[in-house]
Amino acid sequence: MADSTFDFNLFIKESKDVLVNPKSYFSTMKTTGGMTEPLIKAVIYGAVAGILTLIWSLLNIGAMTNGLFGGAIGVMAFIWSVIGAIIGLFIGAVVTLVISSICKGSTDFEANLRVTAALMVIMPINALFHFAGHFNIYLGLIVSLAITIFALWLFYNALVEALKANAETSKIVTYVLIAIFALFMLIGLGARRKARQFMNEFNKKDVNELFKDTPKN
């Protein structure tokens, strides 16, 4: 695919292939062709994730998006989702390159950038299931962990098939990353419970109560 064109139909097909048959996709994916294509992919994935987050906020679904300021938070989440996707693409490419190097895979930056862009298909998936934590914080944790494990499985296939990394080393690194993410999720569970409790208490307050101590002119 040339840098000057972007085939949206092909983009949809490739997104499906990454999720359904990652081994086959990454074994045949192009690792050259310019940086425009992966950048557009990242923007689209970020925008879709942002739209889903905005929808959940408008429906008052989500630990940090309900109540008085839910809509505003949702709009900001959409904007930052797109910006974060662009920034995350390049940071992710560097991280992928380092891990690929450790696993004796490709250290070509463009190849790692393209792999990172393909893996960002997980952003809309994560945003789609973000509502789980609204109903039960433990359900949210389980869903989040499942998505993380799935994302790392995709990452493993990308390392081995696209970046030609050593399979055994890549497997060990993947297991280590799963353990690290699981640990951080457990640590963050308490913080999320506190944040949710605070937001629930805050949203119960009446607007007049919030400003009752404001001096009158």
matplotlib code that plots the C-alpha trace (Angstrom):
import matplotlib.pyplot as plt

x = [0.0, 1.5, 1.9, -0.3, -3.4, -5.4, -7.8, -10.5, -12.0, -8.6, -8.2, -11.5, -10.4, -7.0, -8.6, -10.7, -7.8, -5.7, -8.5, -9.6, -6.4, -3.4, -0.8, -1.8, -2.1, 1.2, 3.1, 2.1, 1.8, 3.9, 6.5, 7.5, 5.7, 5.9, 4.5, 1.3, -0.7, 0.0, -0.6, -4.1, -4.8, -3.9, -6.1, -9.1, -8.7, -8.4, -11.4, -13.6, -12.5, -13.2, -16.7, -17.5, -16.3, -18.4, -21.5, -21.0, -20.7, -23.9, -25.6, -24.2, -22.3, -18.8, -17.3, -15.9, -18.5, -21.8, -23.5, -23.2, -20.1, -20.5, -21.0, -18.0, -15.8, -16.9, -16.1, -12.6, -12.1, -12.9, -10.4, -7.7, -8.3, -7.3, -4.3, -3.3, -3.5, -1.1, 1.3, 0.9, 1.7, 5.2, 5.9, 4.5, 6.7, 9.8, 8.6, 7.9, 11.3, 13.0, 11.1, 11.7, 15.4, 15.4, 13.7, 16.2, 13.6, 13.6, 14.9, 13.7, 11.6, 9.1, 8.4, 7.8, 5.6, 3.4, 3.1, 2.1, -0.5, -2.0, -2.1, -4.0, -7.2, -7.5, -8.4, -12.0, -12.4, -11.3, -13.5, -16.5, -16.3, -15.5, -19.1, -18.4, -16.8, -19.9, -22.1, -19.5, -15.9, -14.7, -16.5, -14.6, -11.3, -11.9, -13.0, -10.0, -7.6, -9.1, -8.7, -5.1, -4.3, -5.9, -3.9, -0.6, -1.5, -1.8, 1.5, 3.2, 2.0, 3.3, 6.7, 7.1, 5.5, 6.0, 9.2, 10.7, 11.6, 12.6, 9.4, 10.5, 11.9, 8.8, 6.7, 8.6, 8.4, 4.6, 4.1, 6.1, 4.1, 0.8, 2.0, 3.1, -0.2, -2.2, -0.3, -0.8, -4.6, -4.8, -2.9, -5.1, -8.3, -8.3, -7.7, -10.6, -12.9, -12.0, -12.4, -15.8, -17.0, -15.9, -17.7, -20.9, -20.9, -20.1, -22.9, -25.4, -25.0, -27.5, -26.1, -27.4, -25.6, -22.4, -22.6, -24.5, -21.4, -20.8, -20.9, -23.8, -23.2]
y = [0.0, 3.3, 6.2, 8.4, 6.1, 4.4, 1.6, 1.6, -1.7, -3.3, -1.7, -3.3, -6.7, -6.5, -5.4, -8.6, -10.7, -9.5, -10.4, -13.7, -15.1, -13.2, -15.9, -15.8, -12.1, -11.2, -13.9, -12.0, -8.4, -5.7, -4.2, -1.5, 1.2, 4.4, 5.7, 7.3, 4.1, 3.0, 6.6, 6.6, 3.3, 4.6, 7.7, 5.5, 3.1, 6.0, 7.7, 4.6, 4.0, 7.6, 7.4, 4.3, 6.1, 9.1, 6.9, 5.2, 8.6, 9.9, 6.8, 7.4, 4.1, 4.1, 4.7, 8.1, 9.3, 9.4, 12.4, 16.1, 16.2, 12.9, 14.4, 16.8, 14.0, 11.8, 14.6, 15.1, 11.3, 11.2, 14.0, 12.4, 9.0, 10.3, 12.2, 9.3, 6.9, 9.0, 9.4, 5.8, 4.6, 5.9, 5.1, 1.6, 1.2, 1.9, -0.5, -3.1, -2.6, -3.1, -6.3, -7.5, -6.9, -8.8, -11.7, -11.5, -10.1, -7.2, -3.9, -1.9, 1.0, 1.0, -2.7, -2.3, 0.8, -1.1, -4.0, -1.5, 0.1, -3.3, -4.2, -1.0, -2.7, -3.7, -0.1, -0.2, -3.7, -2.4, 0.7, -1.5, -3.6, -0.7, -0.8, -4.0, -2.2, 0.0, -2.9, -4.7, -3.7, -7.4, -8.1, -5.1, -6.5, -9.9, -8.5, -6.1, -9.0, -11.2, -8.4, -7.8, -11.5, -11.5, -8.4, -10.0, -13.2, -11.0, -9.3, -12.8, -13.7, -10.3, -10.9, -14.4, -14.0, -10.4, -9.5, -13.0, -13.1, -16.3, -18.1, -19.5, -16.2, -14.4, -16.8, -16.2, -12.4, -12.7, -14.7, -12.1, -9.3, -11.0, -11.4, -7.8, -6.5, -8.8, -7.5, -3.8, -4.5, -6.0, -3.0, -0.6, -2.3, -0.5, 2.9, 2.4, 1.4, 4.6, 6.7, 5.2, 5.7, 9.4, 10.0, 8.3, 10.5, 13.6, 12.9, 12.5, 16.1, 18.6, 21.5, 24.0, 22.2, 22.3, 26.1, 26.9, 28.5, 30.8, 34.4, 36.4, 39.8]
z = [0.0, -1.0, 1.4, -0.8, -0.5, 2.2, 1.4, 4.0, 2.9, 3.3, 6.7, 7.8, 6.5, 8.1, 11.5, 11.3, 10.4, 13.3, 15.8, 14.2, 12.7, 14.0, 13.1, 9.4, 9.3, 10.9, 8.9, 5.7, 6.8, 5.0, 7.3, 4.8, 2.8, 4.9, 8.2, 6.9, 6.8, 10.4, 11.6, 9.9, 11.5, 15.0, 14.5, 13.4, 16.2, 18.7, 17.3, 17.4, 21.0, 21.8, 20.3, 22.4, 25.5, 24.7, 24.2, 27.5, 29.2, 27.6, 28.8, 32.3, 32.2, 33.7, 37.1, 36.1, 33.6, 35.3, 36.9, 36.6, 34.4, 32.6, 29.1, 29.4, 30.6, 27.7, 25.2, 26.7, 26.7, 23.0, 22.2, 24.4, 22.9, 19.5, 20.8, 23.0, 20.0, 18.0, 21.0, 21.9, 18.4, 18.6, 22.2, 21.6, 18.6, 20.7, 23.4, 20.8, 19.2, 22.6, 23.3, 19.8, 20.2, 23.5, 21.7, 18.8, 16.3, 13.9, 15.1, 12.1, 13.5, 10.7, 11.0, 14.7, 14.1, 11.7, 14.1, 16.9, 14.7, 13.9, 17.5, 18.4, 17.1, 20.7, 21.7, 20.4, 21.9, 25.3, 25.1, 24.0, 27.2, 29.5, 30.7, 32.7, 35.6, 35.9, 37.0, 39.1, 39.8, 39.9, 36.7, 35.2, 36.5, 35.0, 31.6, 31.6, 32.4, 29.7, 27.1, 28.3, 27.9, 24.5, 23.5, 24.6, 22.7, 19.6, 20.6, 20.8, 17.3, 16.0, 17.5, 16.2, 12.8, 11.7, 13.5, 13.3, 17.0, 18.8, 19.7, 23.1, 24.3, 23.1, 25.0, 28.2, 27.8, 27.1, 30.3, 32.3, 30.8, 31.7, 35.3, 35.5, 34.1, 36.5, 39.4, 38.5, 38.0, 41.5, 43.0, 41.1, 42.2, 45.6, 43.9, 41.5, 44.4, 46.2, 43.1, 42.3, 45.9, 45.8, 42.4, 43.7, 46.8, 44.7, 42.3, 45.0, 46.1, 44.8, 42.6, 45.2, 47.9, 46.0, 45.8, 49.0, 50.6, 47.6, 48.7, 47.2, 45.6]

ax = plt.figure().add_subplot(projection="3d")
ax.plot(x, y, z, "-o")
ax.set_aspect("equal")
plt.show()
